[in-house]
Amino acid sequence: MEKPELVIFDMDGLMFDTGQLAYRAYIEGAKNFDFTVNHSVYYYLTGRREPEIRDGMKKLYGKDAPVSEWRDKIILNREKILSDEKRVYKKNGLLELLEFLKKNYYKIALASSNSREKIKHYFKIEAMPDVFDIIVSGDEVYNGKPNPEIFLKACEKANVLPEHALVLEDSIVGIKAALQGNIKAFLIPDDISNLPTHKGKHPLLINPEESLITIPENVETFKSLLEVIDYLK
């Protein structure tokens, strides 16, 4: 590939180890309301904004299941875990990749479905360096992923054409958003396979795995952000 002018980072699950935190909150809430949950449920819902997550839960479990109450509990559980641990933990290779990009004169953007307040909080507790040229938050766009709006807005702010940018994502819905915006994307999956599943009285009405897009051959997949450095070199 030609050297991109702009590298766009997702945040949750890509920069920080928030997938583990979020899925733990899912499991605790699932036990309270007795929902069936597996790793594919998380992968299906992650990367979206809050309204899209709730809509996605209704598709998975049906409109009559108490998904809104469960989602509210998930949020409370997640905030409690965050309050107790006071960390979201940088992903392996994050600082090294940011340093490499800065030294080699790439423009760097963050495009996260989270609110700007949440982004600021995570950056503060993880003592993140001030290296991002552009930050676009979920409350700055009308459409959530898989709509490409957030990535296209980052390109617009950076004055870079989408075909000259590169998106780094951990979620399939984020990859789909990048591709729909004609932006090259790398997938660095967020591994939560070490965490348990739960079988409850509220079953899955559709298989979330079947709803995930097949990753196109032109999307490179890496195990860590360190591998991205090697590829760009």
N, C-alpha and C positions, 0 to 999 in steps of 0.2 A: 504494500500500500504506500501511497505518497504520504509524506509527513503531514499530519493534520496541523492546521493553524490553531485550533481550539480543542481542548479536551474538557468534556463535560462530565462531572461526577454526580451520580446519585449519592444519597447520604446513608439512609437506614440500610443496614445489611451489606453495604458496599464499603463505606468508610469506617463505620462503627459496627460493633458486634451486637446490634440491637435485635437481630433475628432471634437469638437465644432468649433475650429478655421478653420479647413480644410473644413468642410461642409458649413460654412458661405461663404468661398471663392468659393465653388462650386455654391451656390445659386446666388451670385452676378454675377458670370460669366455666369450662365445659363440665367439670365435675359438679359444680353448683347447680347447673341447669340440665345436666345429663344429655349433652350433645355428643355425638360421635365426631371425633377429630383425629385427623392424621396429618402427616407432614404436607401432603398435597393440598390440604385446605389452606394452610398458611401460604404456600407458594402461589396458590390461585388468588388470594386476597392481597398479598403484600405488594407494595409499590403504588397503591391507589390512595386517593384522598378519602376522607371519612365518609362522604355520601356514597361513593362508589363501593366502599367496603361493605356498608350496610346493605346496599342493593345486591352485592355479590353474595352475601350471607343468605338473603331471601331466596336467591336462585338455588343455592346449595341445599337449603333445608325446608323451603316452602314458606309462604306468607303467614301461615297459621302457627308456625313454631315461634317461641319467644326470643327471636334473634336480637331484637332491640335491647331487651333486658340483659341478654348475654353479652352483647357488645358493650353496653354500659359497664358491666362488671369487668370485662377485659381491660377497659381503659383504667378503671380504678385499680385493678391488680397491677397493671403496668406502671402506673404512677407510684404505687406503694413500693414495688421492687426498685424503681429508680430512686425513690426517696431514701430507701434503706441502704442501697449500695453506692449511690452517688457517683456512679460511673456508667459509661456506655462502651468503653474499651475500644481503642483504635484497632483496626484490622491490621494484620501482619503486612508490612510493606507500604503502608499508607504514607508515612513521612518520607520514606526513601523515594517513592514515586513522585510526590509533590516536589521534593528537592530536585530530582532529575528534570522534571518538566520546567521548573523555574530557571534552572541553570542553562537549559537548552532553548529558552525563549518561546515556549508554548504559552498561549493564553489559557487560563484555567478558570473554569466556571463550575458552580454548584447549582444543580437543578433538583430540588427536593420537594416532594409532595407535602412535607411538613410546613407548619407556619414559620414565619421568620423568627418569632419569639422562641420556638422550640429549637430552631437551628442555632440561635445565639446561645441558648442554654447548654446545648450539647458541646458547642465549641468552647464555652467557658470551662465546663467541668473536665474537658479533656485537654485544656491548655493548647488549643490548636494554633499553629502559626498563621500569621496574616498573609496568606499567599494567593487567595482567590481574587481574581480580577472582577468577577461577576457572581452575584448570588441571586437566584430566582426561587422564590418560595411558592408553596401551593396556594397561598392566599393572594397571589398576584396574577393568577390565571383563572379562566372561566371553566376550562375543561381539564379533567384529570387524566392520567395515563389509563388506557393506551392511546389517548389522543396525544399527538406530538406537540401540542401548544407550548408546554413548558420548555422543551428543548429548542424549539424554534425561537422562543423569546430570548433564550440565552444566546443563540446565534445572532439574533438581531442586536442585542445589547453589545455584543463583542464586535459587531460589524464584520461578521464572517459568514460566508455562504454555507448552508447546511452540508453541502457535499464536501466542504473543506474542514468539517468538524468530526469529532469522535466522541461517542458516548460510552461511558463505563457504567455497567448496570449489574445488579445481582438478581433482578426479577425478570420473569418472562414478559410481564405486562410492560415493563420499562423497555425491554428490547423491542417489543412490538411498536411502542410509541416512537422510538428512534427510527426504525425502519420505515414507518409511515411518514416520517418527516424527511425521508431521503438522507438520513444521517447514518454513517457507518457505526456499528456498535460492537463492543466486546462484552461478553458475559463472564462474570466472576461469581459463580453461584454461592449463596449463603448456606452453609451446611448446618442443618439442625438435626441430622440423623441420629445424634446421640440422645435425643430427648424422646420421652414416651408418647404413645398415642392413647386415646380413650374411646371405648365403645359405650354409647349411651342409648337411651330410649328414642332420642331424636336422630333418625338415620340421615345419611346423605341421599338426596333424591337424584342427584347427578354425580358422575365421577369427575372430580376436579381435574384429574390427570388428562382426561379426554378433552377438557376445555382449554388446556394450555396449548399454545401454538407450538408447532414443530420448529425447532431452531434451524433456520436456513444454513446451508453449507458455508455461506460467506460470513457467518458470524463466528469469530474466533472465541473459544472458551478457554479460560485459564483457571488454575487452582488458587492463585493468590495474586495480589497486586504486584508482587516482586516479579512475577513472570511477564507482566505487562511492560516493565522496564526493559527486560531482555528483548522482547519483541520490538519495541520502538527503537532500540539501539540498532 
